[in-house]
Amino acid sequence: MSTSLAGGNAGDSGVFYSIAARIQPPGAPYNIHWHVHRGEEERTALNYLDQPGAPVVLWGPDKFGKTWMSQFLTDMVYQADGGACRVVAINLDTFDYESRSDYNNFIRELAFQIVGSIGGPEDWVPTLWRSPGSVNQKLGRLMRENVLPLASTRVILALDRVDAVWGLPFKDDWFGMLRAWAQDPRLERLRLVLGISTTPRRLIDRPTQSPFNLTPPIVLGDFDREQVQHLAQLYGLEWAQADFDALMSLIGGHPYLVRHAMHRANLGGGLSARDLLADSSALFDDFLARYGRRLHNRPELLAALRRLRSESLAELDPDVSAPLESHGLAVEEKVGFYRLRYRLYERLRL
């Protein structure tokens, strides 16, 4: 069944209405009606959130649905707690250069964002920062004395891009603080949801100071065929098995790229995947161009990708494989050996 995109005539308000306005584009904000469930991963995460000291570590490449999964989980907890919990959601990628310049600035910015997220008074942070103690102690007091009392059940601290500090001199202090929070009985009502794109083992320099080994990480990988078919139904597409074969042969079950293709197919009046992919020159060009620009700033990554394009399997140094995995460009086939994640990446201009 093709989804009609006919808009109709303008009404008295002068506003054109089209069903296209209800078709979610890729990269749009979380919407439960467009959420593709990952049953086992969701059940595991919700089980962790039912108990203190069990951080939910969501691990997956860029654009693989970590933010959506985090929002789904916090929505479920909010409903389970009858609205009595509080949710604090922060993306570390929003921290500016000055906030990452040293640990004091970083933690102070985090404190301001936590207070802003829950609508607390602006003077909480300046008041605490005038008190004695380390920045970790000050932020801990903020959580214990100001934030946790606002909820009668749980406080969910959902941190996206927790690994954004990777490579900065204070990363061990940051990771160590998160682990200490998870294990602090004074914070037993605090729950942590930590989104990372870097392979967890790369983040664990000091096993006793890492929050990433308290619970097994929840891996967010490709959508399977059933999930891709469900998404096609949401986009109003009646595709044959050959259409799914063609799409997944090129991009696997990449959550963002699958949505991108289906959104375009819907706007095209219900195009089949085979017709859509026949015009292969433009559909993914912008996506590939963005990755190409990133790669050209990293000659070592370019060299590694050239190897992966010429060899079916290549051994890569961890300093090279980690960012390629994080971007979803390479996947580990066996320990230390990698391949291109999708056939689409053969089109990257290297």
N, C-alpha and C positions, 0 to 999 in steps of 0.2 A: 504494500500500500504506500503510495507516495503521499507525503505531507504537503498539502496545498499551502502556498505562500501568498496567495492572492490577498491583497490588503482591503479592497473595497473602497468606497468613496469617503471623502472627508465628511464628518458630521458637522453639527453646528459649532462644535468647539474648534474645528479646523485641524483636528488631530487625526492622522491616519492610523488605523489599527491593523496589525498584521500578526498572524500566529508566529512569525519569525521572532517577535519580541519575547516569546515564551520559550524559545529554543536556546538552551544554554550554550554559550561559546566556551571554548577551552580556556582554562585559566581564570574562570569566573569565581566569585566567592562561593563558599560552601552553601549547599542547598540540599537538605535531606532527600528531596524528591529525585535528585540526580546522583545520589550517593550509590556507588556500587559496593555491595557488602563483601567483606572478606571474613567469612564466618569464623574460621579457626583463630585468626589473628585478633578479631574483635573479642571473642570469648576469652582468650588468654589475657588480653589487656585489661578487660573489665574485672577479671579475677584478681589481677595484681592490684587494681585500684580499690579492691575491697579490703585490703590489708596494708598496714603501715610497713615501711621499710622495703617496699617492692617497686622500685621505679619502673615505669613503662618506657622502654627505649625503642623508639620507632626508627628503624634503619632502612633506608632505601635511597637510590640515586635522586638527583634533582628531578622535580616534576613527576614523582611517582606516588603522590597522594598522602604524604606525611601530614601536611597541614589539615587536609580534609579528615583524615583518620583521627587526628587529635581533636578536631571540633566535634566529630561524631561521638567520640568517647566522653568528652566533657558534657555533651548534651544528654547522653545516657545516664551519667552520674547525676546531673542536675534533676532529671526526671525521677530517678530512683530515690533521691533524697527529698523529693517533694519541694524542690526549689530552695531548700535550706542550706545548700552548699554555696561556696563562692568559687568563681573561676577567674584566674589571672592568666591571660595569654599574651606572650611577648615573643617577638621575633628578633633575635640578636643581629640579624642582617640590617636592622634599622639603626643600629648604633653608629654614630659618626666617628670620624677619625680621632677626634679629641677624646671621645669616650673610650676608645681602645688604646689610648696612648700610654696609660699605666693602670695598675690594678685599682687604685683608689678611685680614679675617674670612672672606671668600668663598673665597679660595685655601686658607686653613687648614682650613676645613670640607671642601673638596674633598680635601685631603690625607688627612684623617682617614677620609673615606669610601672613598678608594682603598685605604688600609691595611686598613680593616675588611673590604672586599670580598675581599681576597686572604688575610685571616687573618694579617696581619703583626703584629709586636709593637707594643703600644700606645705605647712610648717612641720609635718612629721619628720621629714628627712633632715632639714637644717637643724632641728632641735636635737635629733639623735647624733648628728655628726659633730655637735659641740660636746658630746659626752665622751668619757674616756673609753679606751679600748681600740682594738683593730677594726678595720672595715668589715671583716667577717663577723666580728662580735656585734657590731652596730646593726648590720643587716639581720643577724639572727634575732636581736631584740625587736627589731621592727616586725618580723614575722610572728614572734611569740606574743608580744604585748599589744600590737596594733592590728595585724592582719587576721590571725587565727580567731581572735574573739568575735570577729564579724560573722562567723559561720557557726551554726549550731551542730553541723555535721562535719563535712570535709571541706578543705580548701585545695583546689586543683591548681597547681602551678604548671602551666603548659608552656614549655620553652622550645621554640623552633630555632633550628640552626645553632644548637648548643656547641657544635664544633667550629663555629665561626672564629673562635679564638685560637684554633690550631696554628702553631707556629709562633704565637706570641709568648713572651717570656713568663707570663703569669698563668699560663693554661693549667699547670698543676695545682696552683692555689684555687683556681675556679672549679676544676673538677673535684678537688678534695673537699671543698665546701659543700658541693652538692651531695657527695657521699655522706659527709657528716650530718647533713640535714636529714637524709633518708634514715640514718641510724640513731638520731637523737630522740629519746623518748618524750622530750618536752614538745616535740613537733609531730606527735603520733597522728594528728588529724591532717597533716600535710601529705598530699600525694603529688608525685612528680611525673610529668609526661615529657620526655626528652626526645626531640627530633634531631637526627643526625644523618648526614650523607656520607661521612667518612667511615670506612670499615672500622667497627668497634675495636678490633685488635690493634689498630694503629693508634688509637686514642689511649690505650692502657699502658702507659710507661711505668706507672707505679700501681700495681694491682691492689694494694691496700688503701689507695687514695682515689680510686676510680668509681664513679657511679654506674659505669657501663658493664660491670661484671657481677652486680648484686642479683640480677635476674637475666635470663637469656634474652638477647635482643629479639624484637619482633620484626622479621624481615618483610618489607613491602616490595614485592617483585612485580613481574608482569601480570596483567590480567590473564586468566586462562580463557579458553574458548567460550565456556559457559558465561563468564562475566562479560566478555566482548559481545556475545549475542544479546545479553540482557541490555547492554548499553545501546545496541542497535534498535531494540524495541523502544527505549526511551526517546530515541531520535526519530521514531516513526519509520524505520527502514525495514523493508522486507527483502533481505538479502538471501541469496542462495548460498549453499555451502562453498561453492567455488569463489564467491565474493569474500567470504571470511578467509579462505585459503590464500587468496591473492593479497589481502591486507596483511595478514599475520606473517606471511612469508617475507614481507618487506620490513615491517616494523614490530613484529612480535605482538606482545600485549602491552606495549608502552602506554600507560594510562593517559598521558597528555596527548600523544600523537594519535591515538585511536579516537579520542574525543574530537581532535582537530579534523580528522578525516570525515567522521560522521556528521559533524556540524556542517562541513562544506557540502557533503552529499545531500543533507536535508535542504540546505539553501538552494541547491541545484535542482530541487523538485523531486528528490528521492532517487538520486543517481545510484546505480549499482557501483560497488567497489571497483569492478573491472573497468567501467567507463571512467570513473574518477581517476584511477591510477594510470589510465592510458595517457592522460595529460600529465606525465610525470615531471615535466620541467618546472612546474610552479608550485604545486601543492605544499611541499615541504621546504621550499627555497629559503624562506625567512628563518625558519628554525635552523637549518644547516648553516646559513650565513652567520647567525649569532654564535654558534659553536665554533665556526671557522675563525671568527675574530678573536675569540678567547684563546684558541690554540696557537694563533700566530704570535701571541705574546709569550708563549712557552715553547721554545725550540725543541726541548727534550720530549715534550708530549707529541709534537709533530712527527719527530723521528720514530717514536714508538708506534704511532698510528700508521705510519707508512709501512712499518714492519708487519703490523696486524693485517694490513690490506694485501700484502704480498705473501704472507705465511698464514696457514690455517690456524696455527697455534704458535705462540711465541712466549719465551720466558722474559719477564719484565722485572726491573728493579722495583722494590716497593715504593720508592719515592715517585716513580712514574705511574705505576699501576693504581695507586690510591686515588689521585685526582681523576684518572680515566674512569675508574669505577664510580667515583662520586658523581661524575657527570652522566653516567649511564652509557658511556661509549664502549667500554670493555667489560667483559665478564670472565671470572676465573673458572676455567674448565677443570683444571686440577692444580694442586698446590704450586703456585708460582708461575703457572702457564695460563695465558689469556688469549681470547679471540674477540673480534668485533662483536658487539652485542646484537646488532641488526644489519641486515643487508643494505639498508638505507644509507649507512655510514660509509659505504663505498663511494658515495657521491660527494663526500666532503672534499672541498678544494684544499689540497695540502701542497 
